Amino acid sequence: IFNLLINGTHGNPVPGARVLDLFAGTGALGLEALSRGAAQATFVDDGGTALALLARNIGLMRAAAACEVVRRDARMLGPNRGAPFDLVFLDPPYGTALGELALALCLSGGWLAAGAMVVWEESSPQLPPAGFAALDQRQYGSTAVTLLRAPG
């Protein structure tokens, strides 16, 4: 995924980015972005086991100062109370239609900066929701990665 982001024709969105890692799980995507120059990462997940692993991984990376962990169901994001995010990793449970819902909530809740890049992992290629532009789409084994540009 990071080779696609960094070497793609759409510009490298990672350096200095505010990153939102939705359905964060272990936080691998957000933490990798930090290791490649992102300024800050916010991780959203509601699973107790995932959050424990995420906290452990943040500690191992010594990245606590650049991280915020939000224990919340991504289907109930609500309004963003901080600055919007430039880069969003979206890795919902496959086949649940939660990705499109989460993107709509991000947009309506002010979570996305104008023109933010979204990296959406699913089991099959996804069509861009209304207002989003498709940038690229790749299949890696059983995972489809769709790159989108948010409105603005």
C-alpha positions as a Python dict, from the first residue, in 0.01 Angstrom:
ca = {
    (1, 'I'): (0, 0, 0),
    (2, 'F'): (273, 246, 89),
    (3, 'N'): (460, 180, -236),
    (4, 'L'): (139, 269, -420),
    (5, 'L'): (96, 585, -212),
    (6, 'I'): (453, 705, -226),
    (7, 'N'): (533, 611, -586),
    (8, 'G'): (191, 670, -743),
    (9, 'T'): (111, 945, -990),
    (10, 'H'): (-123, 1121, -745),
    (11, 'G'): (148, 1270, -520),
    (12, 'N'): (288, 1136, -193),
    (13, 'P'): (29, 1221, 74),
    (14, 'V'): (227, 1093, 375),
    (15, 'P'): (489, 1356, 477),
    (16, 'G'): (340, 1594, 732),
    (17, 'A'): (-7, 1439, 706),
    (18, 'R'): (-270, 1419, 974),
    (19, 'V'): (-375, 1053, 947),
    (20, 'L'): (-707, 895, 1041),
    (21, 'D'): (-696, 515, 1076),
    (22, 'L'): (-1058, 392, 1085),
    (23, 'F'): (-1130, 36, 1195),
    (24, 'A'): (-770, 62, 1314),
    (25, 'G'): (-721, -285, 1460),
    (26, 'T'): (-352, -310, 1549),
    (27, 'G'): (-283, 34, 1401),
    (28, 'A'): (-37, -99, 1145),
    (29, 'L'): (-137, 146, 870),
    (30, 'G'): (-136, 459, 1084),
    (31, 'L'): (188, 362, 1256),
    (32, 'E'): (354, 292, 922),
    (33, 'A'): (244, 635, 803),
    (34, 'L'): (406, 791, 1111),
    (35, 'S'): (728, 602, 1042),
    (36, 'R'): (725, 750, 690),
    (37, 'G'): (684, 1110, 800),
    (38, 'A'): (318, 1169, 889),
    (39, 'A'): (281, 1433, 1160),
    (40, 'Q'): (2, 1277, 1365),
    (41, 'A'): (-228, 973, 1365),
    (42, 'T'): (-571, 921, 1517),
    (43, 'F'): (-685, 560, 1552),
    (44, 'V'): (-1055, 470, 1576),
    (45, 'D'): (-1169, 124, 1687),
    (46, 'D'): (-1413, -15, 1940),
    (47, 'G'): (-1273, -365, 1996),
    (48, 'G'): (-1112, -424, 2333),
    (49, 'T'): (-855, -672, 2202),
    (50, 'A'): (-767, -447, 1908),
    (51, 'L'): (-727, -145, 2136),
    (52, 'A'): (-497, -337, 2370),
    (53, 'L'): (-279, -442, 2075),
    (54, 'L'): (-287, -89, 1939),
    (55, 'A'): (-170, 57, 2271),
    (56, 'R'): (110, -200, 2283),
    (57, 'N'): (218, -120, 1927),
    (58, 'I'): (216, 256, 1990),
    (59, 'G'): (438, 193, 2292),
    (60, 'L'): (676, -29, 2097),
    (61, 'M'): (706, 240, 1829),
    (62, 'R'): (753, 510, 2096),
    (63, 'A'): (493, 709, 1908),
    (64, 'A'): (254, 811, 2188),
    (65, 'A'): (322, 1184, 2143),
    (66, 'A'): (199, 1168, 1782),
    (67, 'C'): (-100, 939, 1845),
    (68, 'E'): (-456, 972, 1962),
    (69, 'V'): (-672, 664, 2022),
    (70, 'V'): (-1050, 701, 2002),
    (71, 'R'): (-1259, 413, 2136),
    (72, 'R'): (-1563, 446, 1916),
    (73, 'D'): (-1765, 252, 1665),
    (74, 'A'): (-1676, 401, 1326),
    (75, 'R'): (-2049, 394, 1241),
    (76, 'M'): (-2102, 654, 1514),
    (77, 'L'): (-1821, 902, 1452),
    (78, 'G'): (-2015, 1217, 1524),
    (79, 'P'): (-1863, 1559, 1458),
    (80, 'N'): (-1486, 1602, 1449),
    (81, 'R'): (-1374, 1841, 1721),
    (82, 'G'): (-1021, 1889, 1587),
    (83, 'A'): (-846, 1965, 1262),
    (84, 'P'): (-952, 1756, 960),
    (85, 'F'): (-741, 1471, 827),
    (86, 'D'): (-533, 1465, 507),
    (87, 'L'): (-494, 1087, 477),
    (88, 'V'): (-751, 827, 579),
    (89, 'F'): (-701, 453, 603),
    (90, 'L'): (-1029, 266, 587),
    (91, 'D'): (-1014, -108, 656),
    (92, 'P'): (-1365, -217, 761),
    (93, 'P'): (-1469, -579, 805),
    (94, 'Y'): (-1500, -706, 449),
    (95, 'G'): (-1840, -738, 286),
    (96, 'T'): (-2029, -532, 545),
    (97, 'A'): (-2086, -203, 356),
    (98, 'L'): (-1938, -24, 658),
    (99, 'G'): (-1675, 149, 447),
    (100, 'E'): (-1921, 360, 250),
    (101, 'L'): (-2112, 447, 568),
    (102, 'A'): (-1792, 547, 749),
    (103, 'L'): (-1684, 766, 456),
    (104, 'A'): (-2021, 943, 451),
    (105, 'L'): (-1992, 1006, 826),
    (106, 'C'): (-1635, 1134, 785),
    (107, 'L'): (-1750, 1377, 519),
    (108, 'S'): (-2058, 1504, 703),
    (109, 'G'): (-1876, 1522, 1038),
    (110, 'G'): (-1585, 1736, 917),
    (111, 'W'): (-1322, 1462, 955),
    (112, 'L'): (-1185, 1501, 600),
    (113, 'A'): (-970, 1788, 478),
    (114, 'A'): (-1058, 1919, 134),
    (115, 'G'): (-895, 1685, -118),
    (116, 'A'): (-794, 1429, 146),
    (117, 'M'): (-670, 1095, 18),
    (118, 'V'): (-860, 784, 126),
    (119, 'V'): (-707, 435, 114),
    (120, 'W'): (-994, 185, 129),
    (121, 'E'): (-929, -188, 172),
    (122, 'E'): (-1206, -436, 95),
    (123, 'S'): (-1247, -785, -44),
    (124, 'S'): (-1366, -649, -379),
    (125, 'P'): (-1314, -324, -572),
    (126, 'Q'): (-1532, -38, -445),
    (127, 'L'): (-1701, 236, -642),
    (128, 'P'): (-1633, 587, -517),
    (129, 'P'): (-1918, 733, -312),
    (130, 'A'): (-2082, 1051, -440),
    (131, 'G'): (-1839, 1341, -439),
    (132, 'F'): (-1524, 1126, -417),
    (133, 'A'): (-1291, 1082, -714),
    (134, 'A'): (-1133, 744, -791),
    (135, 'L'): (-754, 772, -822),
    (136, 'D'): (-638, 411, -845),
    (137, 'Q'): (-747, 59, -772),
    (138, 'R'): (-534, -252, -721),
    (139, 'Q'): (-597, -613, -630),
    (140, 'Y'): (-351, -780, -392),
    (141, 'G'): (-456, -1141, -344),
    (142, 'S'): (-793, -1132, -168),
    (143, 'T'): (-770, -759, -91),
    (144, 'A'): (-880, -476, -319),
    (145, 'V'): (-723, -136, -247),
    (146, 'T'): (-909, 169, -374),
    (147, 'L'): (-753, 516, -360),
    (148, 'L'): (-999, 804, -350),
    (149, 'R'): (-976, 1181, -334),
    (150, 'A'): (-1228, 1353, -105),
    (151, 'P'): (-1430, 1647, -234),
    (152, 'G'): (-1276, 1990, -222),
}
